[in-house]
């Protein structure tokens, strides 16, 4: 199994979720995060005053997928999240040793 974490622009979430559902992903976790990098400084306006924000709001989408489904999940995220502008985000992929459903105690890929 693979754990896939994607940091994406908030306005791309709906397209990413729709693409992943077409691929067969049944569940994912989405969290609001802030990214700091060379391309994330943004200008904001508060009460008519402009100010610089050192971080940009992003969403972190986490999916645990079967090994055979992982390449399709990554490709789907890359296609759906891309705007061709700096700050589109990143995708990281890691191995998962086991998954356990808390309610039933079931474990393994069947839990996904």
Long-range contacts (C-beta under 8 A, 24 or more apart in sequence): 1-64, 1-65, 1-66, 1-67, 1-95, 1-96, 1-99, 1-109, 1-112, 2-64, 2-65, 2-66, 2-67, 2-70, 2-93, 2-94, 2-95, 2-96, 3-62, 3-63, 3-64, 3-93, 3-94, 3-95, 3-96, 4-62, 4-63, 4-64, 4-65, 4-70, 4-73, 4-74, 4-77, 4-91, 4-92, 4-93, 5-60, 5-61, 5-62, 5-91, 5-92, 5-93, 5-94, 6-60, 6-61, 6-62, 6-63, 6-77, 6-81, 6-89, 6-90, 6-91, 6-92, 7-33, 7-35, 7-58, 7-59, 7-60, 7-89, 7-90, 7-91, 8-58, 8-59, 8-61, 8-77, 8-81, 8-88, 8-89, 9-58, 9-59, 9-81, 9-83, 9-87, 9-88, 9-89, 10-57, 10-58, 10-59, 12-80, 12-81, 12-83, 13-59, 13-61, 15-80, 15-81, 16-61, 16-76, 16-77, 16-80, 16-81, 18-80, 19-76, 19-77, 19-79, 19-80, 20-63, 20-73, 20-76, 20-77, 20-80, 22-76, 23-69, 23-72, 23-73, 23-76, 24-69, 24-72, 25-63, 25-65, 25-69, 25-73, 26-112, 27-63, 27-112, 28-61, 28-62, 28-63, 29-61, 29-62, 29-63, 30-59, 30-60, 30-61, 30-62, 31-59, 31-60, 31-62, 32-57, 32-58, 32-59, 32-60, 33-57, 33-58, 33-59, 33-60, 34-58, 35-87, 35-89, 37-87, 38-86, 39-86, 39-87, 40-87, 56-87, 58-89, 64-96, 64-99, 64-112, 65-112, 66-109, 66-112
